[in-house]
Amino acid sequence: MKKIFALLLVAVMAISLVACGGTGDTTTTTGAADGTQAATELAGDATKGSVYWLNFKPESDEALKQIAAMYTEETGVKVDIVTAASGTYNETLIAEMDKSTPPTIFVVGNTAAVDTWKDYCYDLTNTEIAKELNTDAYMLKDENGKLCSIGYCYECYGIIVNTALLEQAGYAKDYIKDFATLKTVAEDVHARAAELGFDAFTSSGMDGSSSWRFTGHLANLEYYYESVDDPAAWETCPAEIKGTYMDNYKALYDLMVVNSATDRATLANGGFDAQAEFAEGKAMFYANGNWEWSALAEKGMKAEDLTMIPYYCGVEGEDKAGLNCGTENYWAVNANANADDIAATLAFMKWMVTDAEASEIAVGTFGVMPYTNAATSTNPFLAQANAYAAAGNYTMPWVTNFQPNVDAYRETLVGAMNTYNADPTDANWELVEAAFVAGWATQYAAVNE
């Protein structure tokens, strides 16, 4: 795991995406509702508190509930895991924070979220859980330097490839090196789908359970390459973007939705199960991330038959591209919880990253946890990210974390993309470009008035 960080963090840190204990008596310092530090320290007893984690990752729900049960059995401290439905985290968080028993752990995953939730964030500076971090790359602070949230996993995403099917289609496992070779394979396999018994890409549903793969993950290629062209403009969240690489985004998106068994005109309806399509061998390519490994393994897929390739999209020099690496999964502790619950929450967090069995389960669902005593990752996709970096390929950091007013921005983009999928004309693609580029400026202004 340390090798992965040593190789990847150099590239990640090149672009600043964060500009814009045991149980028993534990002393904690609670933050006031206005975000300032309380004048006196309040003694909290972790054994008398409870933990409520509002989970951001639906795919981790089962594993986290298993961890919670283990902790309760071991300590007697109640730990509740509530998982927001995919694409609804912000709305769920707002609703839960208004309740009499709000979350004690929640996600503050980017600079925009810090601006929104900083007054609710307990200052994690010098806490035992923060001291367990093995890097300072995953710390989000407010303008006063308060440590609002800390990363709990490190992830990568790209295009997952079933290499056994790739070879069955007549191509070597390492044949795909750029967009041209990806396009050759995708179009050939799609044309021979009936003969081969599988298609090129899985479905690319544009409902809330799946659209984030294209309005978030895939969108990163446009932002990333813009940031390479003008690093100074992306040191903090830019007020506007240029859309320089929209043609590249379009090329890869069209390749995905055209070379699939699913009619693109139906994508807006949702209800597809791309994971099952891939695991059952119905498609060779699956745009997603390392967090899919556990589920794919449970469905019988083998690491030796899988790899992950970059978002090849036709940019110059992309034969040296690597995977998209970063995180938007940052723990925050509710500063407005009572002292006992804060103490219990901090103790639970430290236990999860230091207990051998608990951290092994957590790493199994998260991929990598950036903590000194956490279990070592065995995730093959993260190993692939490491291999790309070791070979000198550039890593693509998650510049998408800068998306302003993210829910509104992506909602508008989804609407435009659905219009385009229903009738893929140049005029309708202009609507996508407008949502992408002009929409950025509109949402930036909305949150920075």
Sequence and secondary structure as in RCSB ss.txt:
>XXXX:A:sequence
MKKIFALLLVAVMAISLVACGGTGDTTTTTGAADGTQAATELAGDATKGSVYWLNFKPESDEALKQIAAMYTEET
GVKVDIVTAASGTYNETLIAEMDKSTPPTIFVVGNTAAVDTWKDYCYDLTNTEIAKELNTDAYMLKDENGKLCSI
GYCYECYGIIVNTALLEQAGYAKDYIKDFATLKTVAEDVHARAAELGFDAFTSSGMDGSSSWRFTGHLANLEYYY
ESVDDPAAWETCPAEIKGTYMDNYKALYDLMVVNSATDRATLANGGFDAQAEFAEGKAMFYANGNWEWSALAEKG
MKAEDLTMIPYYCGVEGEDKAGLNCGTENYWAVNANANADDIAATLAFMKWMVTDAEASEIAVGTFGVMPYTNAA
TSTNPFLAQANAYAAAGNYTMPWVTNFQPNVDAYRETLVGAMNTYNADPTDANWELVEAAFVAGWATQYAAVNE
>XXXX:A:secstr
 HHHHHHHHHHHHTS SS    SSEEEE  B TTS B SS EEEEGGG  EEEEES GGGHHHHHHHHHHHHHHH
   EEEEE  TT HHHHHHHHHTSSS  SEEE  SHHHHHHHGGGB   TT HHHHTBS SSSEEE TT  EEEE
E  BEEEEEEEEHHHHHHTT  TT   SHHHHHHHHHHHHHTHHHHT EEE     STTTTHIIIIITTHHHHHH
HHHH GGGGSS  S    TTHHHHHHHHHHHHHSBSS GGGGGG    HHHHHHTTSEEEEEEEGGGHHHHHHTT
  GGGEEEE    S TTGGGEEEEEE   EEEEBTTS HHHHHHHHHHHHHHHHSHHHHHHHHHHHSB  BTTS 
    HHHHHHHHHHHTT EEEE GGGG TTHHHHHHHHHHHHHHHHHS  HHHHHHHHHHHHHHHHHHHHHH  
